[in-house]
Amino acid sequence: MEILKQQPTMKLPAEMFTGDAWADVIYRGEDPSRARTNMVRFAPGARTAWHSHGLGQTLYIVEGIALIQSRGGGIVEAHPGNVIFTPAGEEHWHGAAPDRFMSHIALWEGDEVDWLEHVTDAEYGGPRTSTCGPH
C-alpha cells in the first residue's frame, strides 16, 4: 500500500475552460497504467471547451447540476449520483448550470485529449433535458 502525495488544487486554463474551474488530481497512473481521475469543481456558468478523449471519459456527478452535451445532441442536465459516459472520440463539453456550483469526478485513460473551440453562450443556453424529469 502507498499513500499518494496530493498535488495542490489547480485553476484550469482559460484556453480550455469558460469561467472558473479547478481540479484536484486524485490519481494519475504511472506506466503501464493510463488511468486518470480528477475531482473538478465548476463555478456557476463555467464549462469546458468542446473536446474529445482518445479512450473515452466517465463523469460521476458529486454535487450541483451538470450540463453535458455531445456534438449534435441535446444538453443533458445531470444530478448528483448520475454517471455519464462519453465514448472515445466523441466531441462534447460539460460544466455547471448558470445558477449552481457543480463538482464531478472525471475518469479517463491516457493523455489523448483533443481540445477544440469554446462553447458559445447560445450553445450553452440551449434547451436541456433533465436526468430526473421536469423541475
DSSP file with accessible surface (Angstrom, degrees, kcal/mol):
  #  RESIDUE AA STRUCTURE BP1 BP2  ACC     N-H-->O    O-->H-N    N-H-->O    O-->H-N    TCO  KAPPA ALPHA  PHI   PSI    X-CA   Y-CA   Z-CA
    1    1 A M              0   0  230      0, 0.0     2,-0.4     0, 0.0     0, 0.0   0.000 360.0 360.0 360.0 148.7    0.0    0.0    0.0
    2    2 A E        -     0   0  151      2,-0.0     2,-0.7     0, 0.0     0, 0.0  -0.998 360.0-141.1-141.2 131.1    1.1    3.5   -0.7
    3    3 A I        -     0   0  155     -2,-0.4     2,-0.3     0, 0.0     0, 0.0  -0.854  30.9-137.8 -90.1 118.3   -0.4    6.8    0.5
    4    4 A L        -     0   0   89     -2,-0.7     2,-0.3    22,-0.1    -2,-0.0  -0.579  12.8-116.6 -82.8 139.4   -0.1    9.1   -2.5
    5    5 A K        -     0   0  201     -2,-0.3     2,-0.4     1,-0.1    -1,-0.1  -0.561  31.1-128.9 -72.6 129.9    1.0   12.7   -2.1
    6    6 A Q        -     0   0  137     -2,-0.3    20,-0.1     1,-0.0     3,-0.1  -0.668  16.2-135.9 -84.8 133.0   -1.8   15.1   -3.1
    7    7 A Q        -     0   0   99     18,-0.4    18,-0.1    -2,-0.4     3,-0.1  -0.465  34.5 -89.1 -78.7 159.0   -0.9   17.9   -5.5
    8    8 A P        -     0   0  114      0, 0.0    17,-0.2     0, 0.0    -1,-0.1  -0.295  51.3 -91.0 -65.2 151.3   -2.2   21.4   -4.9
    9    9 A T        -     0   0   81     15,-0.1     2,-0.4    -3,-0.1    15,-0.2  -0.380  47.4-147.3 -57.9 137.7   -5.5   22.4   -6.4
   10   10 A M  E     -A   23   0A  77     13,-2.8    13,-2.6    -3,-0.1     2,-0.3  -0.942   9.7-129.2-118.8 136.6   -5.0   23.8   -9.9
   11   11 A K  E     -A   22   0A 106     -2,-0.4    11,-0.2    11,-0.2     9,-0.0  -0.646  35.0-121.4 -74.0 133.0   -7.0   26.5  -11.6
   12   12 A L        -     0   0   21      9,-3.0     9,-0.3    -2,-0.3     5,-0.1  -0.568  33.0 -98.1 -84.4 144.9   -7.9   25.3  -15.1
   13   13 A P    >>  -     0   0   49      0, 0.0     3,-1.8     0, 0.0     4,-1.3  -0.277  14.3-132.4 -72.9 143.9   -6.7   27.3  -18.1
   14   14 A A  T 34 S+     0   0   74      1,-0.3     5,-0.0     2,-0.2    -2,-0.0   0.712 104.3  69.6 -62.9 -21.1   -8.9   29.8  -19.9
   15   15 A E  T 34 S+     0   0  140      1,-0.2    -1,-0.3     3,-0.0     3,-0.1   0.781 115.4  24.2 -67.0 -24.2   -7.8   28.2  -23.2
   16   16 A M  T <4 S+     0   0   60     -3,-1.8    33,-2.4     1,-0.2     2,-0.4   0.495 123.3  50.5-117.9  -9.5   -9.8   25.1  -22.3
   17   17 A F  E  <  -F   48   0B  20     -4,-1.3     2,-0.5    31,-0.3    31,-0.2  -0.992  61.0-145.6-137.7 140.8  -12.5   26.5  -19.9
   18   18 A T  E    S-F   47   0B  41     29,-3.0    29,-2.4    -2,-0.4     2,-0.1  -0.905  77.2  -1.6 -99.0 129.8  -15.0   29.3  -19.8
   19   19 A G  S    S-     0   0   45     -2,-0.5     2,-0.5    27,-0.2    26,-0.1  -0.321 111.8 -33.7  83.3-171.2  -15.4   30.7  -16.3
   20   20 A D        +     0   0   78     24,-0.2    23,-2.8    -2,-0.1     2,-0.3  -0.764  63.4 158.9 -96.1 125.3  -13.7   29.5  -13.2
   21   21 A A  E     - B   0  42A   0     -2,-0.5    -9,-3.0    -9,-0.3     2,-0.3  -0.993  15.5-167.1-142.9 145.2  -13.0   25.8  -12.7
   22   22 A W  E     -AB  11  41A  85     19,-2.4    19,-2.9    -2,-0.3     2,-0.4  -0.952   4.5-155.7-132.3 151.9  -10.5   24.0  -10.5
   23   23 A A  E     -AB  10  40A   1    -13,-2.6   -13,-2.8    -2,-0.3     2,-0.5  -0.975   8.7-161.7-132.0 144.5   -9.1   20.4  -10.4
   24   24 A D  E     - B   0  39A  13     15,-2.6    15,-2.7    -2,-0.4     2,-0.5  -0.996  26.7-130.5-116.6 124.7   -7.6   18.2   -7.8
   25   25 A V  E     + B   0  38A  22     -2,-0.5   -18,-0.4   -17,-0.2    13,-0.2  -0.656  27.9 175.9 -74.7 121.6   -5.7   15.2   -9.2
   26   26 A I  E     -     0   0A  86     11,-2.7     2,-0.3    -2,-0.5    12,-0.2   0.844  69.5  -3.6 -89.5 -45.2   -7.0   12.1   -7.4
   27   27 A Y  E     - B   0  37A  94     10,-2.2    10,-2.7     2,-0.0     2,-0.4  -0.975  50.5-179.9-153.2 133.7   -4.9    9.6   -9.4
   28   28 A R  E     - B   0  36A 123     -2,-0.3     8,-0.2     8,-0.2     7,-0.1  -0.902  31.5-137.7-132.4 101.5   -2.6    9.7  -12.3
   29   29 A G        -     0   0    6      6,-3.2     2,-0.3    -2,-0.4    81,-0.0  -0.216  10.0-136.1 -61.6 147.2   -1.3    6.3  -13.1
   30   30 A E    >   -     0   0  164      1,-0.1     3,-2.1     4,-0.0     5,-0.1  -0.820  53.2 -36.6-103.7 147.9    2.3    5.7  -14.0
   31   31 A D  T 3  S+     0   0  155      1,-0.4    -1,-0.1    -2,-0.3     3,-0.1  -0.051 132.6  25.6 -42.1 128.0    3.4    3.5  -16.8
   32   32 A P  T 3  S+     0   0  117      0, 0.0    -1,-0.4     0, 0.0     2,-0.1  -0.997 113.9  77.0 -90.8  -2.8    2.0    1.0  -17.6
   33   33 A S    <   -     0   0   40     -3,-2.1    76,-0.0     1,-0.1    -5,-0.0  -0.404  49.2-177.5 -67.6 141.2   -1.2    2.4  -16.1
   34   34 A R        +     0   0   94     -2,-0.1    76,-3.0    -3,-0.1    -1,-0.1   0.214  37.5 133.8-116.3   7.8   -3.0    5.0  -18.1
   35   35 A A  E     - C   0 109A  34     74,-0.2    -6,-3.2    -5,-0.1     2,-0.4  -0.363  31.0-176.0 -67.6 138.5   -5.7    5.7  -15.5
   36   36 A R  E     +BC  28 108A  21     72,-2.3    72,-2.1    -8,-0.2     2,-0.4  -0.999   6.3 176.1-134.8 136.1   -6.6    9.3  -14.7
   37   37 A T  E     +BC  27 107A  24    -10,-2.7   -11,-2.7    -2,-0.4   -10,-2.2  -0.971   4.9 171.9-142.8 124.9   -9.0   10.6  -12.0
   38   38 A N  E     -BC  25 106A  25     68,-2.2    68,-3.1    -2,-0.4     2,-0.6  -0.979  29.7-137.9-129.4 145.7   -9.7   14.2  -11.1
   39   39 A M  E     -BC  24 105A  29    -15,-2.7   -15,-2.6    -2,-0.4     2,-0.4  -0.910  31.0-166.4 -94.0 122.9  -12.2   16.0   -8.9
   40   40 A V  E     -BC  23 104A   9     64,-3.1    64,-2.3    -2,-0.6     2,-0.5  -0.962   8.7-163.0-119.4 131.9  -13.3   19.1  -10.9
   41   41 A R  E     -BC  22 103A  96    -19,-2.9   -19,-2.4    -2,-0.4     2,-0.4  -0.963   5.8-165.0-117.8 129.3  -15.2   22.0   -9.4
   42   42 A F  E     -BC  21 102A   1     60,-3.4    60,-2.1    -2,-0.5   -21,-0.2  -0.932  15.1-135.1-115.7 133.3  -17.0   24.5  -11.6
   43   43 A A    >   -     0   0   15    -23,-2.8     3,-2.5    -2,-0.4    53,-0.4  -0.402  56.4 -67.1 -71.9 160.4  -18.4   27.9  -10.6
   44   44 A P  T 3  S+     0   0   54      0, 0.0   -24,-0.2     0, 0.0    -1,-0.2  -0.244 126.1  11.6 -51.2 132.7  -21.9   28.7  -11.9
   45   45 A G  T 3  S+     0   0   19     52,-1.8     2,-0.1    55,-0.4    52,-0.1   0.287  95.3 132.6  82.2 -10.9  -21.9   29.0  -15.7
   46   46 A A    <   +     0   0    1     -3,-2.5    50,-2.5    51,-0.2     2,-0.3  -0.438  27.8 162.1 -74.9 149.7  -18.3   27.6  -16.0
   47   47 A R  E     -FG  18  95B  11    -29,-2.4   -29,-3.0    48,-0.3    48,-0.3  -0.989  36.9-102.2-160.6 160.8  -17.8   24.9  -18.6
   48   48 A T  E     -F   17   0B   1     46,-2.6    71,-0.4    -2,-0.3   -31,-0.3  -0.344  39.7-109.1 -76.0 166.7  -15.2   23.1  -20.7
   49   49 A A        -     0   0    0    -33,-2.4    69,-0.2    69,-0.2    45,-0.2  -0.437  55.9 -73.1 -77.9 168.8  -14.5   23.9  -24.3
   50   50 A W  S    S+     0   0    4     67,-2.4    66,-3.0    -2,-0.1     2,-0.3  -0.422  74.6 151.7 -59.2 139.3  -15.6   21.3  -26.8
   51   51 A H  E     -HI  92 115B   2     41,-2.1    41,-2.7    64,-0.2     2,-0.3  -0.977  32.8-146.5-161.5 168.3  -13.2   18.3  -26.6
   52   52 A S  E     - I   0 114B  13     62,-1.2    62,-2.6    -2,-0.3     2,-0.4  -0.976  13.8-134.3-141.8 156.5  -12.8   14.6  -27.0
   53   53 A H  E >   - I   0 113B   9     34,-0.4    36,-2.7    37,-0.3     3,-1.1  -0.934  14.5-135.9-113.2 135.6  -10.9   11.8  -25.3
   54   54 A G  T 3  S+     0   0   38     58,-3.5    59,-0.1    -2,-0.4    -1,-0.1   0.781 107.3  24.9 -59.4 -29.5   -9.0    9.2  -27.2
   55   55 A L  T 3  S-     0   0   80     54,-0.4    -1,-0.3     1,-0.4    33,-0.3   0.161 119.2-101.8-122.4  17.9  -10.2    6.4  -25.0
   56   56 A G    <   -     0   0    4     -3,-1.1    53,-0.6    31,-0.3    -1,-0.4  -0.145  31.3-114.4  87.8 173.4  -13.5    8.0  -23.7
   57   57 A Q  E     -ED  86 108A   9     29,-2.4    29,-3.1    51,-0.1     2,-0.4  -0.992  11.7-154.7-151.1 143.7  -14.4    9.6  -20.4
   58   58 A T  E     -ED  85 107A  42     49,-2.9    49,-3.0    -2,-0.3     2,-0.4  -0.979  10.5-162.4-120.7 133.5  -16.7    8.9  -17.5
   59   59 A L  E     -ED  84 106A   0     25,-2.9    25,-2.7    -2,-0.4     2,-0.6  -0.965   5.6-163.7-115.8 133.3  -18.1   11.6  -15.2
   60   60 A Y  E     -ED  83 105A 104     45,-2.6    45,-2.6    -2,-0.4     2,-0.5  -0.972  21.7-137.0-112.8 114.8  -19.6   11.0  -11.8
   61   61 A I  E     + D   0 104A   0     21,-2.5    20,-2.9    -2,-0.6    43,-0.2  -0.623  26.8 174.8 -77.7 123.1  -21.7   14.0  -10.7
   62   62 A V  E     -     0   0A  55     41,-2.5     2,-0.3    -2,-0.5    42,-0.2   0.865  60.1  -8.0 -96.0 -46.6  -20.9   14.7   -7.0
   63   63 A E  E    S+ D   0 103A 100     40,-1.6    40,-2.0    17,-0.1    -1,-0.3  -0.988 102.5  16.2-152.4 157.1  -22.8   17.9   -6.3
   64   64 A G  E    S- D   0 102A  19     -2,-0.3     2,-0.5    38,-0.2    38,-0.2  -0.349  93.6 -51.2  82.3-160.3  -24.8   20.6   -8.1
   65   65 A I        -     0   0   15     36,-0.6    32,-1.9    14,-0.1     2,-0.3  -0.982  50.3-157.4-121.9 122.9  -26.3   20.5  -11.6
   66   66 A A  E     -KJ  78  96B   0     12,-2.5    12,-2.7    -2,-0.5     2,-0.5  -0.770   3.6-154.1 -98.3 142.8  -24.1   19.5  -14.5
   67   67 A L  E     +KJ  77  95B   1     28,-3.0    28,-2.0    -2,-0.3     2,-0.4  -0.978  19.9 176.3-113.4 130.2  -24.8   20.3  -18.1
   68   68 A I  E     +KJ  76  94B   7      8,-2.2     8,-3.3    -2,-0.5     2,-0.4  -0.999   4.9 177.3-138.4 135.5  -23.3   17.9  -20.7
   69   69 A Q  E     -KJ  75  93B  29     24,-2.1    24,-1.9    -2,-0.4     2,-0.3  -0.995  17.9-150.5-142.8 135.1  -23.7   17.9  -24.4
   70   70 A S  E >   - J   0  92B  33      4,-0.5     3,-2.8    -2,-0.4    22,-0.3  -0.782  49.3 -84.0 -94.8 148.3  -22.3   15.7  -27.2
   71   71 A R  T 3  S+     0   0   92     20,-3.0     3,-0.1    -2,-0.3    -1,-0.1  -0.256 117.6  10.6 -54.7 126.8  -21.8   17.4  -30.6
   72   72 A G  T 3  S+     0   0   85      1,-0.3    -1,-0.3    -3,-0.0     2,-0.2   0.329 113.9  96.5  86.0  -7.2  -25.1   17.3  -32.5
   73   73 A G  S <  S-     0   0   36     -3,-2.8    -1,-0.3     1,-0.1     2,-0.1  -0.484  78.0 -91.4-107.1 178.5  -27.1   16.1  -29.4
   74   74 A G        -     0   0   55     -2,-0.2    -4,-0.5    -3,-0.1     2,-0.4  -0.409  44.8 -94.3 -84.9 164.7  -29.2   17.9  -26.8
   75   75 A I  E     -Kl  69 128B   2     52,-1.1    54,-2.6    -6,-0.2     2,-0.5  -0.666  36.4-151.4 -80.0 130.3  -28.0   19.2  -23.5
   76   76 A V  E     -Kl  68 129B  54     -8,-3.3    -8,-2.2    -2,-0.4     2,-0.7  -0.899   4.1-146.9-103.9 130.3  -28.4   16.8  -20.6
   77   77 A E  E     -Kl  67 130B  21     52,-3.1    54,-2.5    -2,-0.5     2,-0.3  -0.885  24.1-167.7 -96.2 111.1  -28.9   18.2  -17.1
   78   78 A A  E     -K   66   0B   0    -12,-2.7   -12,-2.5    -2,-0.7     3,-0.1  -0.765   4.0-157.7-106.5 152.1  -27.3   15.7  -14.7
   79   79 A H    >   -     0   0   26     -2,-0.3     3,-2.7   -14,-0.2   -18,-0.3  -0.753  40.1 -59.4-125.8 165.5  -27.6   15.5  -10.9
   80   80 A P  T 3  S+     0   0   72      0, 0.0   -18,-0.2     0, 0.0    -1,-0.1  -0.146 123.5  24.7 -50.0 133.4  -25.6   14.0   -8.0
   81   81 A G  T 3  S+     0   0   40    -20,-2.9     2,-0.1     1,-0.4   -19,-0.1   0.127  90.7 126.8  95.7 -18.3  -25.2   10.3   -8.4
   82   82 A N    <   -     0   0   44     -3,-2.7   -21,-2.5   -21,-0.1     2,-0.5  -0.470  46.7-153.3 -71.1 143.9  -25.6   10.3  -12.2
   83   83 A V  E     -E   60   0A  93    -23,-0.2     2,-0.5    -2,-0.1   -23,-0.2  -0.984   9.8-168.2-119.5 125.0  -22.8    8.7  -14.2
   84   84 A I  E     -E   59   0A  33    -25,-2.7   -25,-2.9    -2,-0.5     2,-0.5  -0.964   2.2-162.9-117.9 127.9  -22.3    9.9  -17.8
   85   85 A F  E     -E   58   0A 128     -2,-0.5   -27,-0.2   -27,-0.2   -29,-0.0  -0.933   3.5-168.2-112.4 131.6  -20.1    8.1  -20.3
   86   86 A T  E     -E   57   0A   2    -29,-3.1   -29,-2.4    -2,-0.5     3,-0.1  -0.979  24.9-128.9-115.1 120.1  -18.7    9.7  -23.4
   87   87 A P    >   -     0   0   52      0, 0.0     3,-2.0     0, 0.0   -34,-0.4  -0.162  40.4 -69.8 -67.0 164.7  -17.2    7.2  -25.9
   88   88 A A  T 3  S+     0   0   62    -33,-0.3   -34,-0.2     1,-0.3   -33,-0.1  -0.208 118.5   8.0 -53.1 132.6  -13.7    7.6  -27.5
   89   89 A G  T 3  S+     0   0   48    -36,-2.7     2,-0.5     1,-0.2    -1,-0.3   0.366  88.4 138.2  78.4  -4.7  -13.5   10.4  -30.0
   90   90 A E    <   -     0   0   70     -3,-2.0   -37,-0.3   -37,-0.3     2,-0.3  -0.642  52.3-132.2 -80.1 120.5  -17.0   11.8  -29.2
   91   91 A E        +     0   0   65     -2,-0.5   -20,-3.0   -39,-0.1     2,-0.3  -0.544  45.9 142.1 -72.6 133.2  -16.8   15.6  -29.1
   92   92 A H  E     -HJ  51  70B   1    -41,-2.7   -41,-2.1   -22,-0.3     2,-0.3  -0.944  35.3-146.8-158.1 171.5  -18.6   17.0  -26.0
   93   93 A W  E     - J   0  69B   0    -24,-1.9   -24,-2.1    -2,-0.3     2,-0.3  -0.955  11.4-170.5-142.0 162.3  -18.5   19.6  -23.3
   94   94 A H  E     + J   0  68B   7     -2,-0.3   -46,-2.6   -26,-0.2     2,-0.3  -0.989  19.3 129.3-152.3 151.3  -19.6   19.7  -19.6
   95   95 A G  E     -GJ  47  67B   0    -28,-2.0   -28,-3.0    -2,-0.3   -48,-0.3  -0.957  50.2 -53.7-175.8-168.1  -20.0   22.3  -16.9
   96   96 A A  E     - J   0  66B   0    -50,-2.5   -30,-0.2   -53,-0.4   -51,-0.1  -0.579  51.4-104.7 -91.4 151.4  -22.1   23.9  -14.3
   97   97 A A    >   -     0   0    0    -32,-1.9   -52,-1.8    -2,-0.2     3,-1.2  -0.275  42.7-102.9 -62.5 160.7  -25.7   25.2  -14.6
   98   98 A P  T 3  S+     0   0   69      0, 0.0    -1,-0.1     0, 0.0    -2,-0.1   0.756 117.9  35.3 -63.3 -22.2  -25.9   29.0  -14.7
   99   99 A D  T 3  S+     0   0  113    -55,-0.1     2,-0.3     2,-0.1    -2,-0.0   0.200 111.0  62.2-119.4  14.9  -27.1   29.3  -11.1
  100  100 A R  S <  S-     0   0  127     -3,-1.2   -55,-0.4   -35,-0.1     2,-0.1  -0.999  70.9-124.1-142.7 143.1  -25.3   26.4   -9.3
  101  101 A F        -     0   0  136     -2,-0.3   -36,-0.6   -57,-0.1     2,-0.3  -0.459  35.1-162.0 -69.0 155.9  -21.8   25.3   -8.5
  102  102 A M  E     -CD  42  64A   0    -60,-2.1   -60,-3.4   -38,-0.2     2,-0.4  -0.995  13.7-170.7-146.4 140.0  -21.1   21.8   -9.7
  103  103 A S  E     +CD  41  63A   4    -40,-2.0   -41,-2.5    -2,-0.3   -40,-1.6  -0.991  10.7 172.0-127.6 139.3  -18.5   19.1   -8.9
  104  104 A H  E     -CD  40  61A   1    -64,-2.3   -64,-3.1    -2,-0.4     2,-0.6  -0.972  32.0-126.0-139.6 156.8  -17.8   15.9  -10.7
  105  105 A I  E     -CD  39  60A  40    -45,-2.6   -45,-2.6    -2,-0.3     2,-0.5  -0.922  28.9-155.0 -97.5 124.7  -15.2   13.2  -10.7
  106  106 A A  E     -CD  38  59A   2    -68,-3.1   -68,-2.2    -2,-0.6     2,-0.4  -0.907  10.7-172.8-104.6 129.8  -13.7   12.7  -14.1
  107  107 A L  E     +CD  37  58A  69    -49,-3.0   -49,-2.9    -2,-0.5     2,-0.3  -0.987  19.7 138.3-123.4 131.3  -12.2    9.3  -15.1
  108  108 A W  E     -CD  36  57A  41    -72,-2.1   -72,-2.3    -2,-0.4     2,-0.4  -0.946  42.0-114.5-157.9 172.9  -10.3    8.6  -18.3
  109  109 A E  E     -C   35   0A 104    -53,-0.6   -54,-0.4    -2,-0.3     3,-0.3  -0.959  67.8  -8.1-119.6 138.5   -7.3    6.9  -19.7
  110  110 A G  S    S-     0   0    1    -76,-3.0   -55,-0.1    -2,-0.4   -76,-0.0   0.037  79.9 -83.2  75.2 179.4   -4.2    8.4  -21.2
  111  111 A D  S    S+     0   0   90    -58,-0.0     2,-1.7   -57,-0.0    -1,-0.2   0.226  80.1 124.1-108.2  12.3   -3.4   11.9  -22.3
  112  112 A E        +     0   0   94     -3,-0.3   -58,-3.5     2,-0.1     2,-0.5  -0.563  30.0 147.9 -81.4  85.9   -5.1   11.9  -25.7
  113  113 A V  E     -I   53   0B  40     -2,-1.7     2,-0.8   -60,-0.2   -60,-0.2  -0.988  35.5-154.2-120.6 126.9   -7.5   14.8  -25.3
  114  114 A D  E     -I   52   0B  86    -62,-2.6   -62,-1.2    -2,-0.5     2,-0.4  -0.893  13.4-157.2-102.9 104.1   -8.3   16.9  -28.4
  115  115 A W  E     +I   51   0B  81     -2,-0.8   -64,-0.2   -64,-0.2     2,-0.1  -0.714  18.3 174.0 -86.0 133.8   -9.3   20.4  -27.2
  116  116 A L        -     0   0   47    -66,-3.0   -67,-0.1    -2,-0.4    -1,-0.1  -0.210  37.7 -36.7-119.4-155.0  -11.5   22.4  -29.7
  117  117 A E        -     0   0   94      1,-0.1   -67,-2.4   -68,-0.1    -1,-0.3  -0.228  67.4 -92.6 -71.7 160.6  -13.3   25.7  -29.7
  118  118 A H        -     0   0   73    -69,-0.2     2,-0.4     1,-0.1   -69,-0.2  -0.357  41.9-104.8 -68.3 150.9  -15.1   27.2  -26.8
  119  119 A V        -     0   0    4    -71,-0.4    -1,-0.1   -72,-0.1   -72,-0.1  -0.640  40.4-127.5 -74.5 128.5  -18.8   26.6  -26.2
  120  120 A T     >  -     0   0   72     -2,-0.4     4,-2.8     1,-0.1     5,-0.2  -0.332  16.7-113.6 -74.9 161.6  -20.7   29.7  -27.2
  121  121 A D  H  > S+     0   0  125      1,-0.2     4,-2.3     2,-0.2    -1,-0.1   0.881 119.5  54.4 -61.0 -36.1  -23.3   31.3  -24.9
  122  122 A A  H  4 S+     0   0   83      2,-0.2    -1,-0.2     1,-0.2     4,-0.2   0.919 110.4  45.2 -65.1 -42.7  -26.0   30.3  -27.4
  123  123 A E  H >4 S+     0   0   59      1,-0.2     3,-1.4     2,-0.2    -2,-0.2   0.945 114.6  48.6 -63.3 -47.1  -24.9   26.6  -27.3
  124  124 A Y  H 3< S+     0   0   23     -4,-2.8    -2,-0.2     1,-0.3    -1,-0.2   0.867 111.3  50.4 -60.9 -37.4  -24.6   26.7  -23.5
  125  125 A G  T 3< S+     0   0   61     -4,-2.3    -1,-0.3    -5,-0.2    -2,-0.2   0.350  86.2 121.3 -86.4   8.1  -28.1   28.3  -23.2
  126  126 A G  S <  S-     0   0   21     -3,-1.4    -3,-0.1    -4,-0.2   -52,-0.0  -0.056  75.7 -72.0 -67.6 171.1  -29.9   25.8  -25.4
  127  127 A P        -     0   0  123      0, 0.0   -52,-1.1     0, 0.0     2,-0.3  -0.289  54.8-159.4 -63.3 150.1  -32.8   23.6  -24.3
  128  128 A R  E     -l   75   0B 101    -54,-0.1     2,-0.4    -3,-0.1   -52,-0.2  -0.940  16.3-141.5-135.1 156.9  -32.0   20.8  -21.9
  129  129 A T  E     -l   76   0B 102    -54,-2.6   -52,-3.1    -2,-0.3     2,-0.2  -0.963  24.1-134.8-116.0 131.1  -33.4   17.5  -20.7
  130  130 A S  E >   -l   77   0B  24     -2,-0.4     3,-0.9   -54,-0.2   -52,-0.2  -0.586   8.7-138.7 -87.6 147.0  -33.0   16.5  -17.1
  131  131 A T  T 3  S+     0   0   60    -54,-2.5    -1,-0.1    -2,-0.2   -53,-0.1   0.597 106.9  44.0 -74.8 -10.0  -32.0   13.1  -15.8
  132  132 A C  T 3  S-     0   0   76      1,-0.4    -1,-0.2   -55,-0.3   -54,-0.1   0.011 116.7-104.3-125.6  29.8  -34.7   13.4  -13.2
  133  133 A G    <   -     0   0   31     -3,-0.9    -1,-0.4     2,-0.1    -2,-0.1  -0.078  65.1 -22.9  80.0 179.3  -37.6   14.8  -15.1
  134  134 A P              0   0  139      0, 0.0    -5,-0.0     0, 0.0     0, 0.0  -0.286 360.0 360.0 -65.8 148.5  -39.1   18.3  -15.2
  135  135 A H              0   0  165      0, 0.0    -2,-0.1     0, 0.0    -5,-0.0  -0.836 360.0 360.0-104.7 360.0  -38.4   20.6  -12.3
